[in-house]
Amino acid sequence: MQKIDASSIQNSFLDRVKSILPPNTSLAQALSEKLGISLDSAYRRIRGETPISLSEAYILAEALHITFNGLTEESAGIVQFGYTPLYPRKESMEGYLTRLLHNLRMISKQPTAKVVYCSQDIPIFHNIRLEELGKFKLFYWMRSIINVEEFLSQKFSKDVIPEHLMQLCAEIYSEYEKIASVELWSESTVNSTLRQVQYYWESGLFETDDDFFSVIQNLRTLIQQIEESASLGKKTSSENSASYELYISEIELTTNCALVELENQNAVFLGHHTFNMLETTHGVYTEQTQQWFKNMVGKATLVSSVGEKYRYQFFHGVHRKIDELERLALRR
């Protein structure tokens, strides 16, 4: 049997704890507060003089939303994932958004971090970026995907989503805006959102016509904003804005997947149950995902900063799809 180096595992675990703490919080202070021990006891654990018990490790993992994945030797064919369980109630959506915000805050703390996103659908950060479209997507997910009971008998209107959920959405996009990003889209990336809006319209699930047209206009505005970011090669026009690379793939994209490239460790967020994500830092899996992304991006066309003609053609095609949906509605 292979001998376990307990000291090395404890050091790796504490390094992971330290990496996600706020800049103004020391590791000793965090251990003291979370475990209810003195600062002296906390320092003994940091120095390895006192082992961290199983119950203490569990308390820290629960409090800081971290896993033990990667602390022991990995098996190439066995991958441990974390995820946010979703239940048919509004609080479940709030928990999902809160975890997403927590993850993005950890990522944005690292100045060299990058998010590479394969977009079968419009990435969630964009979907919740504007108010009317963001409210529609949250309503659609809660009503049609996780079956929140109070929404099953309701139609969509701008007042149906609680304001605190929209505040979480605003904070999520604010964090994403700070992170350098590469997005891989295809001609069909926008299609699922268009189908969702069309289905709700044809099923009479918009409270008013104005609610429908507000969502359509928000989607049109969003696409214009993404096109502007692609043209600039960065997320905003400010001098210190995070970079933004957009690639268009002629190969059909059949998954939503994000690779997060960090200084000391990569992570993968794999699409699950429509909009949820499975999360892992498994070394072999993240390495193979990184190679897959390189392969897919290498076969795609860059339309950010360069490729003006192809960029115009792509976004013009997206706007035509939005216009067509609006015309269908007007003919009713």
N, C-alpha and C positions, 0 to 999 in steps of 0.2 A: 504494500500500500504506500502511495506517495505521501511523504511527510508534508504537513500543512504548516506554512509559515504564518502563524497567527499575527505576529507583529507587522508583517508586510500587508496583510489584509486590513488590519486596523488602520494603518497609515493611509492606505488607499481609500478606505471609507471616509476617514476624516478629511482627506484632500477633496473628496467629492462634496462633503458638507461645506467645507470652506469655499469652494468654487461658486456656490449659489447664495452665499450670504450677502446682504447689502454691504456696500463699501465701508460704511461707518460701524459695522458690527464685527468684533473680533471673534475668532473661533472659540476662545476660552469663554467669552461672554455668552455666546450662543449655547455652548454645552452647559454652562452654569444655569442659564434660564430654562432651557428645555428639559434638563434632567433634574433640576432642583438640587444641585450640588454646589459646593463652594468653588470659588475660583481656583483655589489651591488643588482641589480634587480634579477640576477640569484640566489644569496644566499637567497633572500626573498622567492623565489619560492621553493627552497630546504627546507627552514625552515617551509614552509606552510603558511607564512604570506601573500603571494600573490598567488591566484589560477592560475594554468596554463589554458589558454583559449583553446577552442576547436581548433582554428586555429593554436595555438602554438603546441598543441599535434600532430596535423596532420603534421606540418612541421618536427617535430622530428621523427615521425614514418616513413615518406617518406625518410628522409635523412639517417636514421640509419637502415632501413629495419626491423622494428619491428611492431608487431601487438598489438591490444588491447585485444586479446584473453587471458582469464584468469584473467582479472582485475575485472570482475564482477562474481556473483555467476553462477556456471555452471549448465547446464541441462544435465542429464545423457545421453539422447538420441539425443542431438543436439550438433554437433561439428563444429567449425569454422576452416577452413583450409586456409593457404596461399599457393601460388604457383607462378611460373614464367611463364607468358603467352608466348607461342612460336608462332612466325609468320614466313612465308616463306622467310626469309632473313638471311644472315650470322650474322648480328648484334644480332639477336635473340639468336643464339647459344652462342655468346660472353656474352650476358646478363645472360644466364643460367649458364655458367661456372663461371662467376664473382660472382653470388649469391651463388653457391656451395662453392667457395673459401671463401667467406665472412662467411658463416655458419661454415666451418671447422676451420677458424681462431678463431672464438668465442669459439668453443668447445675446441680447443687445448690450449687455455689460461687457462683452468681449469685443474690442475694437476691430479685430480681424475676422470676426464671424461672418459666415455667408450662408444664405438659404438658397438651395437649388430645388425648384419645384416643377414637377411634371403635372400638367394641368389637363386632366380629362374634362374637368369642369373649371369654371372660373375659380381661382383660389379663394378660399374663405376670407382672407384678409381684404380682398377687393369686394367680395359680396356684401360685407357688413360695413363697408366704408361710407356709403351714403345712406341717409336716414330712411327714405321710403323703400328702397330696394332692400336695405338691411332688415327693416321690420318685416317685409314680405318673406325674406328667406327664413328668418326666425319663426315666423308663423307657419310657413310651409313645413319646416323641419318638425316643429312641435305638434302640428295637427296631423300631417300626413305620414310622418316617419316614426315618431315615438308616441303618437296617440295620446297627447295630453287631453284629459277628458273635458276640461272646461272649454277647450277650443273646438271640440268635435261638432258642436252645434252652432259655432260662430262663423261669420264670414270675415274676410280680411278687411280691415280699415286701419287708418294711420294711428288710431287711438288704442288698438287692441294689445300692443306690446308694452310692457312696463318700462318706464323711463330708465330704471337702474340697469336693465339689460342693454339698452342702447348706450348708456354711459360706458359699460364694459366693452362694447363694440368699438367705441371711439378710442378707448385706451389701447385696445388690441392693435388697431391700425396705427396708432401713434408709435407703438413700439416697433411694429413691422417697418415703418417708414425709416427707422434708424439703422436698419440692417441691410447690408449689401445683398442683392438678390439676383438670381438667374431664374427666369421662368421659361418653360417650354410649353408652347401652345400648339394647337392644330386648328384646322378649319372648323372642327366640330366642338371646340372648347365651350363656346357660348350656347350650344344647342340645348343642353339640359335645362338651363335657366329659362330659355325661351319656351321650352315645352311645359315647364312648371307654370309659368305665367299664362300660357295659352290654355292649359288644362283648367286652371282656376277660373279664367274668364268664361270658357265654354260651359263650365259647371255651375255658373252663377255664384261663385264663391268670393267675389268682390262685393263689398257693401254698396259701393257706388261706382259709376263709370269713372268718376274723377280719381278714385283710388287706383283703378287699373292704369289710367293714363299717367298718373304720377309715378308709378313703378316703371312704366315704359320709358318715361323721360329720364328717370334716375339711371336706368340701364344705359341709355344713350349717352348721358353725361359721363358715366363711369368709363365707358369705352373711349370717349374723347380724352379723358384724363390719362388713361393707360397709354393711349397713342402719344400724348404729349410727353409722358415719362420716357417712352421708348425713343422718341425723337431726341430728347435731351441726353439719354444714356444715364439718367439718374432720376431719383424718385421725385425730387422737387427742383425748382430753379435756384434754390439757395446754393451758395458756394460750397458749403460743407455737406451737401446732401449725399446720402448713401447711393452707391451706383445701382443701376438697373439695366440688366441685359434681358432682352426678349428674343427668343428663337421661335421660329415657326416650323413645325415638323410636317412633312408630307406623309410620314408613317402615322397611322392612327394610334392615338394614345388611349390606352385602356385602363389606366389607373390614375388615382391621385396619390402622389408620393412626394415627400419633402426630404431632402438630404441636408442636414445642418452640419456645416464644416466649422469646427472649433479648433482652438489652438492645440489642445492636447487630446481631443477625443471627438469623433463624429457621432451623429445620431441620425436615425431614420424614423420618419413618421409616415406610416403606410395607411392609405385610405381604408376605412372600415365602416360598414353599416351606413352608407350614403355620405355622411359628413364627419363621422368620428374618425379617430386616428389610433393606430397601434404604434407604440413607441419602443425603440430599442437602441442600445449603444453597443450591441454585439459586434466585436471587431471584424470578424470575417464577413458578416452580413452587410455591415456598413461599407466595408471595402469593396465588396462585389456590387453594391448599389451605386457606389461612386463610379465604378468602372462602367456600369450600365448607363449612367447619366452621360459620361464622356462619349460613349458610343452613340447615344441618341442625339446629343447636342452636335456631335461631329457630322451627323447626317442632316441636320436642320439648317435653316437659313437665319442668320442674325439680322434683325431689323431695328435694333437700337443703335442710335448714333449714325449708322451706315444703312445701306439698303433702302434708300428713300422710296424708290419706285415700288419695290415689293411690299414695304410697310404700308404705303398708301393703298395698294390693291387689296391687301389683307383686311385692313380696317374698313375700307369701303365696302367689302363684302359683308363684314359683320353688321355695318349700319343698314345695308340692304335687307338683311334678315330681320332686324328690328323694325324697319319701316314696313315690311311685308306683314308682320304680326299686327302692327297698328292698323294697317289697311283692312285686314281681315276683321278686326274688331269694329271698325267704322262701317263696314258693309252689313253688319248684323241688324 
